Amino acid sequence: MRNVPNRLWQVGKPNDDTAGGMALVRGHFERGEGPVPEVGEGQVLVRAEYFSPDAMNHAWVRGMPGKFDPLAPGATMRGGIAGTIVESRNADWTEGTRVTGFLDWADYSLSDGTDHMGVPLQRIPEGVATASGLVTLGMSGVCAWLGLAHFTRPRPGDTVLVSGASGGIGSIAGQLVPLFGARPVGIAGGPEKCAAALESGFDAMVDYKADDLPGQIARACPGGVDLFFDNVGGPLLDAALVNMRHYGQVLICGGTAHYGAKPEPIYNHIYMAMSSLTMRGFFYFDHVDLWEEGRQRLARWLVEGRIHEWLDISEGFETVPDAALAGFHGGVKGRKLVKIA
């Protein structure tokens, strides 16, 4: 193992950084190589099999005030990985254990049993595919579960509108909504993504690339929207606000419309008052104490076939930049992963 190269992705300094905002550009990605790390006392060596491109990569490279300082050019990129412990000098972790966590985007990463967020590595249970550790049992599934089970609790008969319905969090949220006795309606971009989301369990779909977004929502939700589970923001949030039922809820899980140089404005916030709405958000890492409960329930539903994963997997280490940038250009169909091994 010590004689093999350790491929890694480093933070570059782009010459023409025109994107601004939170989004990355291709110049942020530099291919590197180094030795396989030596395992010290109390440490484990994790061999990655999958990388998980998501907004966290953008936050680490760009920085996020109050949450993350930006990584310096030349530093190894960080992100979600799923892999196997191949060497351990930590009594709590045995070799051969499959794990997920936010580690280095490299073939091999060192850990003391926690990841770069200071959170314990997450074991992938038997009977669950390694990729699922980053999807249903990862940030995507757990965010969907947290938002519905802990922060909104839809009631039987409610209409739940989900933006980003073809993405990792939205596609799972749409499948969880019926478990609460509620009706899932999704928003996605284009006929192909809308058709696939219908097949994955949504009762109706709205195409944000078509005309009259507020009218489409009104027709798909004739009684109004009880809960808007928002992963996008911008015009989608604006269109949802005019269709909310009185005393409805808006849950902010993500905001991909606001990551670029020119964040999309919101104009219809007055409906928060006119319809007596409640809006709240949540940050995944503020609720680590709830993860295990969610992972256990999600694993059961996954094994029982009540949750089906919609995956978009790129093959090969060199595909990482394209995969990481695709989610901010509408180029992802399902949960994006990169299989590097």
MIFI-993216 format. One record per residue (C-alpha): residue number from 1; z, x, y. Coordinates in pm, whole numbers. Layout:
N
PT,NUM,Z,X,Y $
...
This chain:
341
PT,1,0,0,0 $
PT,2,84,283,239 $
PT,3,-270,421,203 $
PT,4,-444,103,319 $
PT,5,-518,34,686 $
PT,6,-321,-228,875 $
PT,7,-578,-425,1072 $
PT,8,-448,-590,1386 $
PT,9,-553,-767,1704 $
PT,10,-432,-622,2032 $
PT,11,-414,-768,2382 $
PT,12,-709,-651,2588 $
PT,13,-758,-647,2964 $
PT,14,-1081,-834,3035 $
PT,15,-1313,-705,3306 $
PT,16,-1420,-1053,3413 $
PT,17,-1125,-1286,3370 $
PT,18,-1282,-1600,3514 $
PT,19,-1096,-1859,3308 $
PT,20,-766,-1830,3490 $
PT,21,-485,-2068,3408 $
PT,22,-339,-2043,3061 $
PT,23,-661,-2014,2861 $
PT,24,-768,-1686,2702 $
PT,25,-1110,-1524,2728 $
PT,26,-1288,-1302,2477 $
PT,27,-1192,-986,2662 $
PT,28,-829,-1049,2575 $
PT,29,-905,-960,2211 $
PT,30,-928,-596,2101 $
PT,31,-955,-495,1739 $
PT,32,-708,-225,1634 $
PT,33,-577,-48,1329 $
PT,34,-255,127,1241 $
PT,35,-39,232,947 $
PT,36,143,-15,728 $
PT,37,500,-26,869 $
PT,38,787,138,681 $
PT,39,1053,-111,573 $
PT,40,1399,-33,701 $
PT,41,1736,-159,585 $
PT,42,1763,-536,636 $
PT,43,1389,-575,686 $
PT,44,1101,-733,495 $
PT,45,728,-661,499 $
PT,46,506,-969,517 $
PT,47,141,-959,410 $
PT,48,-44,-1225,608 $
PT,49,-295,-1455,442 $
PT,50,-358,-1699,729 $
PT,51,-339,-1682,1107 $
PT,52,-277,-2000,1305 $
PT,53,-456,-2010,1643 $
PT,54,-280,-2243,1886 $
PT,55,-147,-2267,2239 $
PT,56,131,-2020,2162 $
PT,57,-122,-1734,2157 $
PT,58,-235,-1827,2506 $
PT,59,123,-1853,2629 $
PT,60,215,-1509,2496 $
PT,61,-87,-1334,2646 $
PT,62,-94,-1521,2977 $
PT,63,279,-1570,3006 $
PT,64,457,-1894,3085 $
PT,65,719,-1900,3362 $
PT,66,1066,-1951,3223 $
PT,67,948,-1928,2862 $
PT,68,742,-1614,2793 $
PT,69,672,-1286,2966 $
PT,70,309,-1184,2911 $
PT,71,240,-920,2649 $
PT,72,114,-595,2795 $
PT,73,-243,-480,2729 $
PT,74,-246,-280,2408 $
PT,75,41,-476,2251 $
PT,76,-20,-641,1915 $
PT,77,-99,-1010,1954 $
PT,78,153,-1259,1820 $
PT,79,100,-1592,1656 $
PT,80,166,-1815,1360 $
PT,81,106,-1655,1021 $
PT,82,149,-1758,659 $
PT,83,184,-1496,392 $
PT,84,397,-1333,126 $
PT,85,689,-1093,137 $
PT,86,556,-787,-44 $
PT,87,854,-557,12 $
PT,88,1216,-641,92 $
PT,89,1530,-452,183 $
PT,90,1703,-774,288 $
PT,91,1928,-946,32 $
PT,92,1838,-1291,168 $
PT,93,1467,-1252,102 $
PT,94,1301,-1167,-229 $
PT,95,960,-1015,-284 $
PT,96,697,-1275,-369 $
PT,97,845,-1540,-136 $
PT,98,579,-1721,67 $
PT,99,678,-1763,430 $
PT,100,555,-1871,772 $
PT,101,664,-1758,1116 $
PT,102,547,-1626,1452 $
PT,103,481,-1262,1372 $
PT,104,220,-998,1458 $
PT,105,-146,-1082,1414 $
PT,106,-186,-799,1165 $
PT,107,-233,-762,793 $
PT,108,129,-648,762 $
PT,109,429,-739,980 $
PT,110,791,-630,974 $
PT,111,1070,-883,1009 $
PT,112,1448,-883,982 $
PT,113,1425,-1236,843 $
PT,114,1350,-1389,1183 $
PT,115,1026,-1409,1381 $
PT,116,933,-1318,1739 $
PT,117,1094,-1642,1861 $
PT,118,1424,-1545,1699 $
PT,119,1382,-1824,1443 $
PT,120,1436,-1765,1067 $
PT,121,1118,-1731,864 $
PT,122,1030,-2061,695 $
PT,123,995,-2065,317 $
PT,124,694,-2247,173 $
PT,125,821,-2464,-116 $
PT,126,672,-2463,-462 $
PT,127,392,-2712,-509 $
PT,128,275,-2676,-148 $
PT,129,-34,-2471,-60 $
PT,130,19,-2163,156 $
PT,131,-203,-2304,432 $
PT,132,9,-2620,442 $
PT,133,303,-2408,552 $
PT,134,123,-2371,886 $
PT,135,-8,-2727,901 $
PT,136,199,-3017,767 $
PT,137,513,-2801,731 $
PT,138,437,-2598,1041 $
PT,139,432,-2668,1412 $
PT,140,159,-2932,1379 $
PT,141,336,-3155,1131 $
PT,142,686,-3098,1260 $
PT,143,580,-3173,1621 $
PT,144,420,-3499,1504 $
PT,145,733,-3591,1310 $
PT,146,974,-3493,1591 $
PT,147,780,-3693,1846 $
PT,148,778,-4008,1637 $
PT,149,1102,-3991,1439 $
PT,150,1335,-3851,1704 $
PT,151,1197,-3904,2053 $
PT,152,1011,-4237,2048 $
PT,153,1079,-4426,1722 $
PT,154,789,-4674,1722 $
PT,155,879,-5023,1601 $
PT,156,694,-5232,1341 $
PT,157,396,-5395,1509 $
PT,158,374,-5141,1795 $
PT,159,37,-4996,1895 $
PT,160,53,-4617,1915 $
PT,161,-230,-4438,2097 $
PT,162,-272,-4070,2005 $
PT,163,-483,-3824,2204 $
PT,164,-621,-3518,2031 $
PT,165,-657,-3734,1720 $
PT,166,-893,-3488,1554 $
PT,167,-658,-3193,1613 $
PT,168,-371,-3055,1410 $
PT,169,-82,-3253,1563 $
PT,170,-278,-3569,1642 $
PT,171,-432,-3604,1295 $
PT,172,-90,-3589,1131 $
PT,173,73,-3815,1391 $
PT,174,-194,-4077,1315 $
PT,175,-96,-4070,949 $
PT,176,277,-4092,1023 $
PT,177,249,-4392,1256 $
PT,178,190,-4645,972 $
PT,179,503,-4515,797 $
PT,180,693,-4672,1090 $
PT,181,504,-4999,1048 $
PT,182,302,-4936,1364 $
PT,183,-73,-4932,1431 $
PT,184,-241,-4596,1509 $
PT,185,-531,-4577,1756 $
PT,186,-681,-4236,1829 $
PT,187,-875,-4061,2104 $
PT,188,-1123,-3786,2012 $
PT,189,-1448,-3642,2144 $
PT,190,-1778,-3751,1994 $
PT,191,-1892,-3986,1717 $
PT,192,-1846,-3728,1440 $
PT,193,-1482,-3657,1520 $
PT,194,-1408,-4026,1575 $
PT,195,-1560,-4117,1237 $
PT,196,-1361,-3846,1060 $
PT,197,-1039,-3960,1229 $
PT,198,-1101,-4316,1111 $
PT,199,-1135,-4186,758 $
PT,200,-807,-3995,793 $
PT,201,-612,-4312,870 $
PT,202,-657,-4428,1229 $
PT,203,-709,-4801,1267 $
PT,204,-945,-4765,1567 $
PT,205,-1089,-4480,1773 $
PT,206,-1178,-4416,2136 $
PT,207,-1445,-4159,2226 $
PT,208,-1346,-3982,2547 $
PT,209,-1697,-3839,2579 $
PT,210,-1842,-4190,2611 $
PT,211,-1836,-4407,2924 $
PT,212,-1549,-4624,3049 $
PT,213,-1250,-4457,2885 $
PT,214,-995,-4710,3023 $
PT,215,-1214,-4997,2902 $
PT,216,-1252,-4843,2558 $
PT,217,-874,-4815,2529 $
PT,218,-832,-5176,2642 $
PT,219,-1075,-5296,2375 $
PT,220,-913,-5086,2100 $
PT,221,-563,-5194,2210 $
PT,222,-608,-5556,2325 $
PT,223,-234,-5618,2347 $
PT,224,-172,-5296,2537 $
PT,225,-28,-4960,2431 $
PT,226,339,-4947,2334 $
PT,227,348,-4569,2287 $
PT,228,108,-4300,2405 $
PT,229,148,-3977,2205 $
PT,230,-29,-3732,2434 $
PT,231,-158,-3389,2335 $
PT,232,-415,-3353,2614 $
PT,233,-318,-3496,2955 $
PT,234,-568,-3514,3240 $
PT,235,-816,-3804,3238 $
PT,236,-692,-3920,2896 $
PT,237,-339,-3964,3024 $
PT,238,-475,-4131,3337 $
PT,239,-674,-4383,3130 $
PT,240,-380,-4454,2903 $
PT,241,-140,-4525,3191 $
PT,242,-341,-4826,3309 $
PT,243,-330,-4969,2955 $
PT,244,41,-4936,2883 $
PT,245,251,-5240,2802 $
PT,246,555,-5312,3014 $
PT,247,846,-5086,2912 $
PT,248,609,-4867,2711 $
PT,249,668,-4501,2628 $
PT,250,463,-4189,2707 $
PT,251,541,-3879,2502 $
PT,252,406,-3545,2624 $
PT,253,359,-3312,2328 $
PT,254,79,-3094,2469 $
PT,255,-161,-3064,2758 $
PT,256,-487,-2891,2670 $
PT,257,-654,-3038,2979 $
PT,258,-418,-2833,3195 $
PT,259,-459,-2487,3040 $
PT,260,-765,-2377,3235 $
PT,261,-813,-2242,3586 $
PT,262,-848,-2591,3733 $
PT,263,-596,-2825,3570 $
PT,264,-707,-3186,3557 $
PT,265,-522,-3407,3809 $
PT,266,-337,-3730,3735 $
PT,267,-402,-4025,3969 $
PT,268,-244,-4327,3798 $
PT,269,119,-4217,3796 $
PT,270,209,-4528,3999 $
PT,271,178,-4722,3672 $
PT,272,494,-4545,3559 $
PT,273,673,-4759,3817 $
PT,274,456,-5072,3803 $
PT,275,496,-5104,3425 $
PT,276,853,-4965,3401 $
PT,277,736,-4690,3168 $
PT,278,938,-4406,3022 $
PT,279,784,-4058,2999 $
PT,280,939,-3760,2827 $
PT,281,831,-3434,2674 $
PT,282,975,-3193,2421 $
PT,283,946,-2823,2344 $
PT,284,919,-2743,1974 $
PT,285,1157,-2445,1984 $
PT,286,1435,-2644,2150 $
PT,287,1484,-2838,1827 $
PT,288,1504,-2578,1551 $
PT,289,1806,-2760,1407 $
PT,290,1580,-3056,1321 $
PT,291,1298,-2862,1156 $
PT,292,1435,-2856,803 $
PT,293,1486,-3232,790 $
PT,294,1128,-3282,906 $
PT,295,986,-3021,668 $
PT,296,1157,-3182,369 $
PT,297,1023,-3527,451 $
PT,298,676,-3398,534 $
PT,299,661,-3196,211 $
PT,300,747,-3506,11 $
PT,301,483,-3717,185 $
PT,302,227,-3438,140 $
PT,303,293,-3407,-234 $
PT,304,288,-3786,-270 $
PT,305,-52,-3799,-102 $
PT,306,70,-4000,196 $
PT,307,-42,-3717,427 $
PT,308,-384,-3558,397 $
PT,309,-470,-3241,585 $
PT,310,-788,-3210,788 $
PT,311,-851,-2835,799 $
PT,312,-1103,-2622,985 $
PT,313,-1074,-2276,826 $
PT,314,-1262,-1967,944 $
PT,315,-1303,-1686,690 $
PT,316,-1253,-1322,780 $
PT,317,-1048,-1104,1012 $
PT,318,-1335,-1071,1260 $
PT,319,-1347,-1447,1324 $
PT,320,-1008,-1450,1500 $
PT,321,-1134,-1446,1863 $
PT,322,-1383,-1728,1804 $
PT,323,-1120,-1933,1623 $
PT,324,-855,-1879,1890 $
PT,325,-1091,-1980,2171 $
PT,326,-1254,-2276,1993 $
PT,327,-965,-2517,2043 $
PT,328,-1008,-2505,2420 $
PT,329,-1380,-2579,2407 $
PT,330,-1380,-2879,2174 $
PT,331,-1497,-2667,1882 $
PT,332,-1228,-2755,1628 $
PT,333,-1244,-3027,1366 $
PT,334,-893,-3064,1231 $
PT,335,-625,-2795,1215 $
PT,336,-778,-2454,1286 $
PT,337,-673,-2161,1064 $
PT,338,-817,-1819,994 $
PT,339,-804,-1691,635 $
PT,340,-782,-1313,658 $
PT,341,-694,-1229,295 $
